[in-house]
């Protein structure tokens, strides 16, 4: 194993060195930053030309300049990183330090959402092959895959920002929109549930009526203007999470797992009001992180207490329930902040922004208002990136799972009498993840590279914006700084993918002969 890692690291270092050397030299010879001064004869222009040549060290040949730059980069290992200076006389490392958190906040949620939704829908469509749901999801995924991101962004700005902000003035849902949403909801759930024609018609009617009734209640109570779940909403949603996580983790036939998960729901409901007091008095990222860790530890302890055998799966179901219930409590607290946030002068009754990453007028507000402000600024770019990228995961995971389900060991597992949940989750899904690992790891590494078009459309200043600025302004040091970060993460991602293969597939023996 160690020999394999050593060989891979050596290869990746060579690749990183060679690619950075080629990029540096090609960029250096592809343009001339002094071109605007060459035909100027006045003394001021000549002085500016001499200053620019000195600043960019243009008298040194590009290959030698590369090694000067590389020397500063290698100083990272002794705690003194030096990526050079930008053309604005600012340290590149400072620009990168400011852009990386912005990019992480913008891209991480979208990438993780695309992975989770894409793989989940891909698996469902594979299990329901050639069903109505499969056709609908296939059509939608191809549609999203073919749309340009800037066009999707414009539509989102128009309908989820401008018109939604107008709607919040009254928060009353028009009857026509109620019918549209109820119809789409009926089509969606009928596709998932399936059944005979009679069952489809019956289920469609039930879902249509329930959706229409729920929308009527939300409209009458102006819920979108004054949202909230409350203790009962948190409890009901947490119960649903408990059954879902138990079903996926070990199966509903395992009574200890159900009891452990429902116990975690009970603990969450009992601590609802004490947690509200803690949120009001001691709200900070550190406190929230501590509460989150305590919640997961409690879930593991409860699972261990209820399990007589198979402690691992029972603890996993309990911990996942604790995770889901904690997120619901957190979301409920943000909902309670919505109304005061809506009425602030900086928001001015239009809470869904179309540009920017934060509202500077709300920079000195409390923790919950600041968190909600950053969250609403993430809504549009996250949805745009998720819609565009999750379509690929749907198609790839669907095709991979269908291939796995046709293998002999799947038929053998079914012939042995294993439940369908066990066959899918423990045998088919794990082998489906082997080819998906490469795509997921590389996409996660690409998070730091930013999204140039998305950042431009929504007015964010992340790594994609830095990359675009470096190219347009012929800022070689800035360009190489962005490249070094993204390329380093890419080669590390390839190494992690190789290591994950051995964890997912015992037949792979890394380092063996």
RODO-2510 file (C-alpha; in nm, 4 decimals, decimal comma):
residues 513
     n   res          X          Y          Z
     1     x     0,0000     0,0000     0,0000
     2     x     0,2705     0,2512     0,0998
     3     x     0,4752     0,1623    -0,2074
     4     x     0,1703     0,2196    -0,4273
     5     x     0,0989     0,5572    -0,2662
     6     x     0,4628     0,6573    -0,3069
     7     x     0,4625     0,5661    -0,6755
     8     x     0,1356     0,7465    -0,7361
     9     x     0,2537     1,0585    -0,5540
    10     x     0,5744     1,0610    -0,7568
    11     x     0,3788     1,0319    -1,0811
    12     x     0,1358     1,3040    -0,9781
    13     x     0,4177     1,5404    -0,8808
    14     x     0,5734     1,4928    -1,2245
    15     x     0,2354     1,5573    -1,3908
    16     x     0,1803     1,8709    -1,1829
    17     x     0,5296     2,0005    -1,2579
    18     x     0,5034     1,9322    -1,6305
    19     x     0,1550     2,0823    -1,6713
    20     x     0,2427     2,3960    -1,4731
    21     x     0,5670     2,4417    -1,6723
    22     x     0,3844     2,4113    -2,0049
    23     x     0,0999     2,6429    -1,8997
    24     x     0,3373     2,9069    -1,7642
    25     x     0,5469     2,9208    -2,0782
    26     x     0,2555     2,9034    -2,3231
    27     x     0,0801     3,1854    -2,1377
    28     x     0,3990     3,3911    -2,1178
    29     x     0,4604     3,3748    -2,4938
    30     x     0,0960     3,3999    -2,6021
    31     x     0,0636     3,7721    -2,5364
    32     x     0,2601     4,0899    -2,4791
    33     x     0,1585     4,3024    -2,1759
    34     x     0,3805     4,5879    -2,3001
    35     x     0,2102     4,6194    -2,6367
    36     x     0,0165     4,9337    -2,5437
    37     x     0,3420     5,1183    -2,4666
    38     x     0,5530     5,0100    -2,7657
    39     x     0,4436     5,2878    -3,0010
    40     x     0,4343     5,5615    -2,7359
    41     x     0,7205     5,8119    -2,7539
    42     x     0,6497     6,0404    -2,4571
    43     x     0,8618     6,0059    -2,1466
    44     x     0,5707     5,9144    -1,9210
    45     x     0,4827     5,6125    -2,1361
    46     x     0,8462     5,5039    -2,1493
    47     x     0,8689     5,5274    -1,7706
    48     x     0,5516     5,3198    -1,7389
    49     x     0,7003     5,0653    -1,9824
    50     x     1,0208     5,0353    -1,7786
    51     x     0,8198     4,9974    -1,4576
    52     x     0,6018     4,7255    -1,6121
    53     x     0,9052     4,5341    -1,7437
    54     x     1,0601     4,5477    -1,3978
    55     x     0,7378     4,4522    -1,2229
    56     x     0,6742     4,1473    -1,4462
    57     x     1,0463     4,0608    -1,4821
    58     x     1,0040     4,0500    -1,8600
    59     x     1,3793     4,0687    -1,9249
    60     x     1,4089     3,7146    -1,7883
    61     x     1,3159     3,4347    -2,0328
    62     x     0,9872     3,2576    -1,9459
    63     x     1,1498     2,9202    -1,8521
    64     x     1,3748     3,0914    -1,5969
    65     x     1,0866     3,3018    -1,4688
    66     x     0,8921     2,9807    -1,4115
    67     x     1,1606     2,8441    -1,1792
    68     x     1,1640     3,1713    -0,9867
    69     x     0,7889     3,1351    -0,9414
    70     x     0,8279     2,7668    -0,8493
    71     x     1,0818     2,8555    -0,5797
    72     x     0,8227     3,0765    -0,4081
    73     x     0,5577     2,8043    -0,4342
    74     x     0,7887     2,5433    -0,2812
    75     x     0,8404     2,7796     0,0111
    76     x     0,4939     2,6611     0,1191
    77     x     0,6599     2,3542     0,2734
    78     x     0,8611     2,5757     0,5093
    79     x     0,5608     2,7865     0,6053
    80     x     0,6323     3,0862     0,3801
    81     x     0,4192     3,0533     0,0633
    82     x     0,4922     3,3067    -0,2084
    83     x     0,2815     3,2967    -0,5250
    84     x     0,4104     3,6341    -0,6389
    85     x     0,2301     3,9661    -0,6791
    86     x    -0,0655     4,0511    -0,9020
    87     x    -0,0521     4,3357    -1,1480
    88     x    -0,2396     4,5394    -0,8872
    89     x     0,0566     4,4960    -0,6490
    90     x    -0,1370     4,2653    -0,4182
    91     x    -0,0060     3,9308    -0,2971
    92     x    -0,1596     3,6457    -0,4951
    93     x    -0,1930     3,4380    -0,1785
    94     x    -0,4188     3,7072    -0,0292
    95     x    -0,6450     3,7071    -0,3348
    96     x    -0,6652     3,3286    -0,3231
    97     x    -0,7410     3,3319     0,0498
    98     x    -1,0333     3,5664    -0,0115
    99     x    -1,1689     3,3799    -0,3156
   100     x    -1,1488     3,0196    -0,1902
   101     x    -1,4098     3,0550     0,0930
   102     x    -1,6468     3,2314    -0,1473
   103     x    -1,6138     2,9536    -0,4037
   104     x    -1,6557     2,6838    -0,1405
   105     x    -1,9754     2,8465    -0,0187
   106     x    -2,1078     2,8808    -0,3729
   107     x    -2,0197     2,5436    -0,5226
   108     x    -2,0106     2,2944    -0,2333
   109     x    -2,3843     2,2860    -0,1605
   110     x    -2,4698     2,2653    -0,5304
   111     x    -2,2215     1,9851    -0,5979
   112     x    -2,3280     1,7761    -0,2980
   113     x    -2,6963     1,8315    -0,3818
   114     x    -2,6358     1,7250    -0,7415
   115     x    -2,4530     1,4107    -0,6304
   116     x    -2,7178     1,3071    -0,3769
   117     x    -3,0211     1,3898    -0,5937
   118     x    -2,8646     1,2555    -0,9115
   119     x    -2,7632     0,9194    -0,7662
   120     x    -3,0932     0,8809    -0,5798
   121     x    -3,3075     0,9528    -0,8856
   122     x    -3,0771     0,7411    -1,1016
   123     x    -3,1250     0,4415    -0,8742
   124     x    -3,5025     0,4887    -0,8596
   125     x    -3,5289     0,5136    -1,2388
   126     x    -3,3168     0,2004    -1,2780
   127     x    -3,5430     0,0098    -1,0380
   128     x    -3,8496     0,1452    -1,2213
   129     x    -3,7101     0,0986    -1,5703
   130     x    -3,9469     0,1980    -1,8548
   131     x    -4,2063     0,3240    -1,6084
   132     x    -4,3793     0,6633    -1,6307
   133     x    -4,1413     0,7982    -1,3693
   134     x    -3,8408     0,6737    -1,5683
   135     x    -3,9623     0,8490    -1,8829
   136     x    -4,0344     1,1756    -1,6996
   137     x    -3,6985     1,1838    -1,5206
   138     x    -3,5129     1,0861    -1,8383
   139     x    -3,6789     1,3674    -2,0334
   140     x    -3,6136     1,6196    -1,7564
   141     x    -3,2486     1,5171    -1,7149
   142     x    -3,1758     1,5457    -2,0886
   143     x    -3,3542     1,8821    -2,0946
   144     x    -3,1480     2,0189    -1,8051
   145     x    -2,8272     1,8759    -1,9489
   146     x    -2,8821     2,0620    -2,2770
   147     x    -2,9663     2,4043    -2,1298
   148     x    -2,6941     2,6710    -2,0975
   149     x    -2,6283     2,7858    -1,7423
   150     x    -2,6709     3,1560    -1,8187
   151     x    -3,0192     3,0989    -1,9628
   152     x    -3,1242     2,8931    -1,6600
   153     x    -2,9878     3,1690    -1,4361
   154     x    -3,1952     3,4332    -1,6144
   155     x    -3,5125     3,2254    -1,5737
   156     x    -3,4395     3,1716    -1,2053
   157     x    -3,3860     3,5437    -1,1535
   158     x    -3,7167     3,6211    -1,3209
   159     x    -3,9379     3,3593    -1,1543
   160     x    -3,7694     3,2663    -0,8236
   161     x    -3,6445     3,6137    -0,7356
   162     x    -3,8352     3,8979    -0,9010
   163     x    -4,1791     3,7359    -0,9197
   164     x    -4,1418     3,5504    -0,5902
   165     x    -4,0497     3,8747    -0,4148
   166     x    -4,3600     4,0336    -0,5692
   167     x    -4,5662     3,7374    -0,4477
   168     x    -4,4414     3,7823    -0,0891
   169     x    -4,6076     4,1237    -0,0709
   170     x    -4,9402     3,9411    -0,0241
   171     x    -4,8210     3,5765     0,0154
   172     x    -5,1534     3,4584    -0,1308
   173     x    -5,1241     3,1770    -0,3873
   174     x    -5,3500     3,2333    -0,6911
   175     x    -5,5954     2,9450    -0,7608
   176     x    -5,4439     2,8873    -1,1044
   177     x    -5,0989     2,8244    -0,9591
   178     x    -5,2517     2,5923    -0,6980
   179     x    -5,3976     2,3789    -0,9757
   180     x    -5,0667     2,3756    -1,1652
   181     x    -4,8635     2,2709    -0,8587
   182     x    -5,1209     2,0084    -0,7571
   183     x    -5,1177     1,8604    -1,1084
   184     x    -4,7384     1,8382    -1,1217
   185     x    -4,7324     1,6858    -0,7730
   186     x    -4,9832     1,4208    -0,8778
   187     x    -4,7812     1,3338    -1,1884
   188     x    -4,4589     1,3118    -0,9872
   189     x    -4,5922     1,0829    -0,7137
   190     x    -4,7896     0,8650    -0,9516
   191     x    -4,4661     0,8068    -1,1421
   192     x    -4,2939     0,6928    -0,8230
   193     x    -4,5803     0,4820    -0,6832
   194     x    -4,6805     0,3186    -1,0131
   195     x    -4,9454     0,0448    -1,0107
   196     x    -5,2370    -0,0492    -1,2330
   197     x    -5,4390     0,2086    -1,4227
   198     x    -5,7059     0,2069    -1,1523
   199     x    -5,4449     0,2547    -0,8796
   200     x    -5,2760     0,5313    -1,0784
   201     x    -5,6027     0,7237    -1,1154
   202     x    -5,6845     0,6776    -0,7467
   203     x    -5,3379     0,7818    -0,6276
   204     x    -5,3380     1,0815    -0,8621
   205     x    -5,6684     1,1995    -0,7197
   206     x    -5,5507     1,1582    -0,3608
   207     x    -5,2201     1,3386    -0,4183
   208     x    -5,3947     1,6142    -0,6154
   209     x    -5,6470     1,6725    -0,3374
   210     x    -5,3864     1,6638    -0,0593
   211     x    -5,1555     1,9043    -0,2439
   212     x    -5,4401     2,1410    -0,3253
   213     x    -5,5537     2,1386     0,0388
   214     x    -5,2010     2,1995     0,1702
   215     x    -5,1502     2,4914    -0,0683
   216     x    -5,4850     2,6399     0,0328
   217     x    -5,3823     2,6265     0,3995
   218     x    -5,0408     2,7807     0,3250
   219     x    -5,2105     3,0573     0,1290
   220     x    -5,4739     3,1276     0,3939
   221     x    -5,2151     3,1454     0,6734
   222     x    -4,9656     3,3399     0,4570
   223     x    -4,7063     3,0809     0,5502
   224     x    -4,4511     3,2010     0,2952
   225     x    -4,4519     3,5398     0,4664
   226     x    -4,4430     3,3972     0,8193
   227     x    -4,2881     3,0499     0,7811
   228     x    -4,2148     2,8048     1,0588
   229     x    -4,2480     2,4401     1,1562
   230     x    -4,2901     2,4558     1,5306
   231     x    -4,2545     2,1624     1,7646
   232     x    -4,5275     1,9619     1,5894
   233     x    -4,3845     2,0166     1,2424
   234     x    -4,0360     1,9205     1,3592
   235     x    -4,1764     1,6085     1,5250
   236     x    -4,3792     1,4934     1,2237
   237     x    -4,0947     1,5485     0,9743
   238     x    -3,8456     1,3791     1,2106
   239     x    -4,0712     1,0728     1,2355
   240     x    -4,0706     1,0509     0,8562
   241     x    -3,6915     1,0805     0,8555
   242     x    -3,6676     0,8056     1,1186
   243     x    -3,8667     0,5574     0,9092
   244     x    -3,6854     0,6536     0,5872
   245     x    -3,3383     0,6173     0,7390
   246     x    -3,4306     0,2869     0,9049
   247     x    -3,5702     0,1500     0,5807
   248     x    -3,2580     0,2452     0,3855
   249     x    -3,0116     0,1400     0,6536
   250     x    -3,1405    -0,1932     0,7799
   251     x    -3,5074    -0,2362     0,6890
   252     x    -3,8335    -0,1651     0,8696
   253     x    -3,8537    -0,5243     0,9909
   254     x    -3,5729    -0,4493     1,2380
   255     x    -3,7645    -0,3364     1,5479
   256     x    -3,4611    -0,2230     1,7541
   257     x    -3,3600     0,0132     1,4734
   258     x    -3,7095     0,1643     1,4580
   259     x    -3,7206     0,2050     1,8361
   260     x    -3,3783     0,3676     1,8424
   261     x    -3,4669     0,6080     1,5617
   262     x    -3,8018     0,7027     1,7154
   263     x    -3,6290     0,7533     2,0513
   264     x    -3,4008     1,0073     1,8854
   265     x    -3,7116     1,1807     1,7499
   266     x    -3,8547     1,1919     2,1018
   267     x    -3,5319     1,3379     2,2406
   268     x    -3,5322     1,6028     1,9669
   269     x    -3,8933     1,7017     2,0455
   270     x    -3,8249     1,7154     2,4215
   271     x    -3,5230     1,9408     2,3675
   272     x    -3,6971     2,1677     2,1152
   273     x    -3,7715     2,4569     2,3523
   274     x    -3,4432     2,4324     2,5489
   275     x    -3,2614     2,4476     2,2142
   276     x    -3,4531     2,7629     2,1198
   277     x    -3,3270     2,9257     2,4407
   278     x    -2,9691     2,8195     2,3590
   279     x    -3,0057     2,9565     2,0053
   280     x    -3,1191     3,2927     2,1404
   281     x    -2,8522     3,3258     2,4077
   282     x    -2,5436     3,1521     2,2699
   283     x    -2,5742     3,1451     1,8917
   284     x    -2,2380     3,0982     1,7211
   285     x    -2,0779     2,8464     1,4816
   286     x    -1,8846     2,6905     1,7714
   287     x    -2,1985     2,6344     1,9787
   288     x    -2,3874     2,4920     1,6828
   289     x    -2,0984     2,2602     1,5999
   290     x    -2,0877     2,1373     1,9605
   291     x    -2,4650     2,0749     1,9639
   292     x    -2,4402     1,8914     1,6338
   293     x    -2,1594     1,6671     1,7647
   294     x    -2,3583     1,5951     2,0832
   295     x    -2,6602     1,5022     1,8718
   296     x    -2,4627     1,2504     1,6656
   297     x    -2,2978     1,1044     1,9774
   298     x    -2,6392     1,0673     2,1398
   299     x    -2,7683     0,8910     1,8288
   300     x    -2,4795     0,6431     1,8422
   301     x    -2,5368     0,5808     2,2148
   302     x    -2,9109     0,5259     2,1723
   303     x    -2,8486     0,2854     1,8849
   304     x    -2,5982     0,0890     2,0931
   305     x    -2,8424     0,0646     2,3847
   306     x    -3,1303    -0,0689     2,1748
   307     x    -2,9276    -0,3139     1,9641
   308     x    -2,8706    -0,6643     2,0904
   309     x    -2,7137    -0,7831     1,7667
   310     x    -2,6208    -0,5971     1,4486
   311     x    -2,5230    -0,2909     1,6458
   312     x    -2,3586    -0,1256     1,3483
   313     x    -2,6701    -0,0948     1,1270
   314     x    -2,8917     0,0038     1,4228
   315     x    -2,6458     0,2733     1,5324
   316     x    -2,6214     0,3941     1,1737
   317     x    -3,0005     0,4327     1,1493
   318     x    -3,0112     0,6180     1,4813
   319     x    -2,7235     0,8508     1,3884
   320     x    -2,8756     0,9311     1,0492
   321     x    -3,2065     1,0110     1,2193
   322     x    -3,0232     1,2388     1,4641
   323     x    -2,8540     1,4096     1,1701
   324     x    -3,1814     1,4670     0,9865
   325     x    -3,3689     1,5847     1,2961
   326     x    -3,0883     1,8284     1,3844
   327     x    -3,1018     1,9792     1,0349
   328     x    -3,4796     2,0204     1,0633
   329     x    -3,4413     2,2056     1,3961
   330     x    -3,1770     2,4298     1,2384
   331     x    -3,3986     2,5047     0,9377
   332     x    -3,6919     2,5793     1,1673
   333     x    -3,4800     2,8355     1,3547
   334     x    -3,3885     3,0037     1,0262
   335     x    -3,7571     3,0158     0,9352
   336     x    -3,8263     3,2027     1,2573
   337     x    -3,5712     3,4632     1,1464
   338     x    -3,7421     3,5112     0,8084
   339     x    -4,0028     3,7657     0,9209
   340     x    -3,7635     4,0074     1,1002
   341     x    -3,5175     3,9650     0,8118
   342     x    -3,7918     4,0521     0,5626
   343     x    -3,8669     4,3799     0,7417
   344     x    -3,5070     4,5068     0,7668
   345     x    -3,4150     4,8213     0,5766
   346     x    -3,1387     4,6475     0,3817
   347     x    -3,3858     4,3853     0,2531
   348     x    -3,6721     4,6244     0,1833
   349     x    -3,9311     4,3518     0,1402
   350     x    -3,7387     4,1679    -0,1336
   351     x    -3,5516     3,8870     0,0447
   352     x    -3,4420     3,6798    -0,2575
   353     x    -3,1452     3,8661    -0,4143
   354     x    -3,0383     3,8322    -0,7760
   355     x    -2,6722     3,9361    -0,7400
   356     x    -2,4008     3,9403    -0,4755
   357     x    -2,2866     3,7018    -0,2050
   358     x    -2,3909     3,9026     0,1042
   359     x    -2,5820     4,2187     0,1849
   360     x    -2,3222     4,4687     0,3175
   361     x    -2,5947     4,6556     0,5090
   362     x    -2,6520     4,3452     0,7249
   363     x    -2,2876     4,2715     0,8057
   364     x    -2,3228     4,3812     1,1710
   365     x    -2,6435     4,1924     1,2489
   366     x    -2,6818     3,8864     1,4707
   367     x    -2,5740     3,5341     1,3835
   368     x    -2,9107     3,4087     1,2583
   369     x    -2,9805     3,7084     1,0357
   370     x    -2,6308     3,6842     0,8884
   371     x    -2,6698     3,3107     0,8287
   372     x    -3,0086     3,3599     0,6629
   373     x    -2,8673     3,6412     0,4478
   374     x    -2,5856     3,4200     0,3217
   375     x    -2,8363     3,1410     0,2658
   376     x    -3,0781     3,3410     0,0514
   377     x    -2,7873     3,4676    -0,1593
   378     x    -2,7020     3,1021    -0,2252
   379     x    -3,0514     3,0024    -0,3388
   380     x    -3,0396     3,0978    -0,7072
   381     x    -2,6806     2,9945    -0,7948
   382     x    -2,7205     2,6667    -0,6039
   383     x    -3,0399     2,5768    -0,7890
   384     x    -2,8853     2,6740    -1,1230
   385     x    -2,5731     2,4646    -1,0736
   386     x    -2,7673     2,1694    -0,9313
   387     x    -3,0150     2,1583    -1,2208
   388     x    -2,7357     2,1610    -1,4765
   389     x    -2,5005     1,9103    -1,3131
   390     x    -2,7260     1,6492    -1,1534
   391     x    -2,8597     1,5293    -1,4892
   392     x    -2,5270     1,3574    -1,5630
   393     x    -2,5369     1,1711    -1,2331
   394     x    -2,8897     1,0495    -1,3084
   395     x    -2,7969     0,9006    -1,6435
   396     x    -2,4654     0,7508    -1,5287
   397     x    -2,5980     0,5961    -1,2059
   398     x    -2,9029     0,4591    -1,3881
   399     x    -2,6949     0,2900    -1,6560
   400     x    -2,4421     0,1541    -1,4063
   401     x    -2,7069     0,0084    -1,1754
   402     x    -2,8905    -0,1568    -1,4660
   403     x    -2,5630    -0,3200    -1,5686
   404     x    -2,4979    -0,4393    -1,2126
   405     x    -2,8521    -0,5794    -1,1728
   406     x    -2,7902    -0,8100    -1,4698
   407     x    -2,4861    -0,9709    -1,3077
   408     x    -2,4897    -1,3332    -1,1882
   409     x    -2,4196    -1,2522    -0,8226
   410     x    -2,7373    -1,0383    -0,8067
   411     x    -2,9456    -1,3294    -0,9345
   412     x    -2,7699    -1,5556    -0,6834
   413     x    -2,8478    -1,3186    -0,3972
   414     x    -3,2148    -1,3123    -0,4926
   415     x    -3,2202    -1,6914    -0,5291
   416     x    -3,0839    -1,7241    -0,1736
   417     x    -3,3961    -1,5469    -0,0463
   418     x    -3,2462    -1,2113     0,0457
   419     x    -3,4890    -0,9220     0,0602
   420     x    -3,4944    -0,6808    -0,2316
   421     x    -3,3720    -0,3976    -0,0046
   422     x    -3,0706    -0,6070     0,0981
   423     x    -2,9942    -0,7021    -0,2621
   424     x    -3,0116    -0,3404    -0,3805
   425     x    -2,8450    -0,1598    -0,0899
   426     x    -2,5782    -0,4088     0,0168
   427     x    -2,4862    -0,5711    -0,3128
   428     x    -2,5945    -0,3695    -0,6162
   429     x    -2,5516    -0,0162    -0,4791
   430     x    -2,1999    -0,0770    -0,3478
   431     x    -2,0821    -0,2056    -0,6844
   432     x    -2,2591     0,0799    -0,8600
   433     x    -2,0501     0,3244    -0,6594
   434     x    -1,7208     0,1881    -0,7971
   435     x    -1,7377     0,3614    -1,1386
   436     x    -1,9196     0,6598    -0,9847
   437     x    -1,6303     0,7155    -0,7444
   438     x    -1,4077     0,8679    -1,0115
   439     x    -1,6700     1,1206    -1,1189
   440     x    -1,7651     1,2167    -0,7636
   441     x    -1,4093     1,2634    -0,6394
   442     x    -1,3055     1,4665    -0,9423
   443     x    -1,6171     1,6840    -0,9142
   444     x    -1,5486     1,7479    -0,5461
   445     x    -1,1925     1,8485    -0,6354
   446     x    -1,3258     2,0767    -0,9061
   447     x    -1,5337     2,2661    -0,6483
   448     x    -1,2403     2,4923    -0,5709
   449     x    -1,1981     2,5837    -0,9365
   450     x    -1,5145     2,7876    -0,9256
   451     x    -1,7828     2,8415    -1,1871
   452     x    -1,6856     3,1271    -1,4168
   453     x    -2,0230     3,1803    -1,5860
   454     x    -2,2276     3,1367    -1,2680
   455     x    -2,0084     3,3784    -1,0747
   456     x    -2,0389     3,6371    -1,3520
   457     x    -2,4176     3,6037    -1,3765
   458     x    -2,4803     3,6250    -1,0028
   459     x    -2,2070     3,8748    -0,9208
   460     x    -1,9876     3,6528    -0,7018
   461     x    -1,6106     3,6960    -0,6652
   462     x    -1,4627     3,3488    -0,6398
   463     x    -1,1922     3,1414    -0,8017
   464     x    -1,3689     3,1438    -1,1382
   465     x    -1,3726     3,5235    -1,1370
   466     x    -1,0016     3,5330    -1,0480
   467     x    -0,9233     3,2941    -1,3324
   468     x    -1,1191     3,5050    -1,5808
   469     x    -0,9548     3,8270    -1,4583
   470     x    -0,6073     3,6730    -1,4783
   471     x    -0,6577     3,5766    -1,8434
   472     x    -0,8093     3,9090    -1,9489
   473     x    -0,5444     4,1193    -1,7743
   474     x    -0,2496     3,8910    -1,8612
   475     x    -0,1782     3,8467    -1,4895
   476     x     0,0522     3,5454    -1,5044
   477     x     0,1135     3,5110    -1,1305
   478     x    -0,2591     3,5207    -1,0530
   479     x    -0,3348     3,2694    -1,3276
   480     x    -0,0689     3,0292    -1,2025
   481     x    -0,1897     3,0666    -0,8441
   482     x    -0,5395     2,9598    -0,9423
   483     x    -0,4024     2,6803    -1,1602
   484     x    -0,1734     2,5469    -0,8868
   485     x    -0,4579     2,5184    -0,6355
   486     x    -0,7013     2,3518    -0,8751
   487     x    -0,4417     2,1221    -1,0348
   488     x    -0,3106     2,0089    -0,6956
   489     x    -0,6602     1,9170    -0,5820
   490     x    -0,7238     1,7326    -0,9076
   491     x    -0,4180     1,5101    -0,8781
   492     x    -0,4965     1,4423    -0,5108
   493     x    -0,8520     1,3497    -0,6128
   494     x    -0,7190     1,0904    -0,8559
   495     x    -0,5107     0,9367    -0,5775
   496     x    -0,8130     0,9257    -0,3450
   497     x    -1,0194     0,7610    -0,6184
   498     x    -0,7598     0,4830    -0,6500
   499     x    -0,7656     0,4302    -0,2737
   500     x    -1,1455     0,4256    -0,2599
   501     x    -1,1571     0,1504    -0,5206
   502     x    -0,9937    -0,0891    -0,2748
   503     x    -1,2405     0,0084    -0,0019
   504     x    -1,5462    -0,0406    -0,2243
   505     x    -1,4244    -0,3542    -0,4031
   506     x    -1,2289    -0,6129    -0,1989
   507     x    -1,1118    -0,7697    -0,5250
   508     x    -0,8933    -0,4657    -0,5843
   509     x    -0,5645    -0,5063    -0,4007
   510     x    -0,3658    -0,1887    -0,4317
   511     x     0,0049    -0,2532    -0,4188
   512     x    -0,0308    -0,6224    -0,4971
   513     x     0,1570    -0,7955    -0,7770
***
